[in-house]
Amino acid sequence: MLPDSVARLFPPTVRDALVALRRDLHEHPELSFHEHRTCERLEAALAAVAPVRLDRVAGTGLVARIRGRDPNAPLVAIRGDIDALPIQEATGLPFASRTPNVMHACGHDVHAAWAVGAAHALAQTPAAGDVLVVLQPAEETGRGAAAVLESGALDDVRAIFGGHVDRRFAVGQVVADAGPLAASADVFEIELTGRGGHGARPQEGADPIVGAGALVGALQTIVSRRLDPARAAVVTVGAIHAGSAPNIIPDRAVLQGTLRATDPDTRQALHDELRKIAGGVAATYGLSARVTIDQGPPPIVNPADAAAWARTATVVVLGQEALVPLGTINMGGEDFAYYMERIPGCFLRIGAREEGAEPIPAHSSKFYAAEESLFVGAAVLAETARVASKALAAGA
């Protein structure tokens, strides 16, 4: 149920338009950097708010500038991401995806709509300074935030805020914790090269499949035996590719996986230990190892002052009881972290579960966010922008 304190912030015509927008985006999802229809739909929705400027950035992204009360006050930003995932939808929603094998399984349809909702709220009740509403492509590939930054559109921004729907929390609950909120998300590939041969005469070859089997187990010792137990980290092998027939020893095996950490030192330790163990196991089995690590987004660590602005805003909109702790370490990645490497800010979790309903994990074919979370996210992010803008203007 939509809290009354939020419902009264949006006139019925605006609520109807935002619901229609969300459902339309959900019904027509598009993958990273292919969000062409999505961009056009959002551009029209933002134009209705009459922003000072409305620019396309990063190919399929948008930045709308919403006028504040003082043009000389510091500039802040709100970000919503817009891309979908390559998953066949199984929600049964009346507005389910019409595109085969593509769906909004991570709630970006809601994030995009609540960014437009925040623009409406800020146009109605402006912040001290101007606010940029950023509609970012390609979060799911970890490339969109970097592309927006490279465009220069955020060069003057003094603080930035974003959020993510989360069905572990009910509608009306908000997580605005200081400290770690998301992990770094790096991808690795290990190619083991041996010497192929007949499966009946293994002594004549150097079997990369046997080496791969040993390596999978050995990599798990990085977290269990190489790191401080107080530090959160994950090493997951998600794919192994090797062989072509049951009686052939192949020349090579390839392992692919992900590395997660919530602080830079642990992240570097994962990289170093992965390379060391891969080389050692390969040598043990008479193989060679080629290790490639593709660095994704860094960790998100919310600074205390920016988190305090978001917490103040949440209390203004929803009351003190709305604030809830994350309660666990989140090892998921989020490319909003790229913004926070350059710009102070805070990333929130916005409750998206109907009262009494079951949690549904993101990236599931059955994931969807409760519609009311759209308005909670819009109201809280808009108010966070106001609180931050006021604080920055006072300190300028």
Secondary structure, 3 states (H helix, E strand, C coil): CCCHHHHCCCCHHHHHHHHHHHHHHHHCCCCCCCCHHHHHHHHHHHHCCCCCEEEEECCCEEEEEECCCCCCCCEEEEEEECCCECCCCCCCCCCCCCCCCCECCCCHHHHHHHHHHHHHHHHHCCCCCCEEEEEECCCCCCCHHHHHHHCCCCCCEEEEEEEEEEEEEECCCEECCCEEEECEEEEEEEEEECECEECCCHHHCECHHHHHHHHHHHHCHHHHHHCCCCCCEEEEEEEEEECCCCCEECCEEEEEEEEEECCHHHHHHHHHHHHHHHHHHHHHCCCEEEEEEECCCCCEEECHHHHHHHHHHHHHHHCHHHECCCCCCCCCCCCHHHHHHHCCEEEEEEEEECCCCCCCCCCCCCCCCCCCHHHHHHHHHHHHHHHHHHHHHHHC
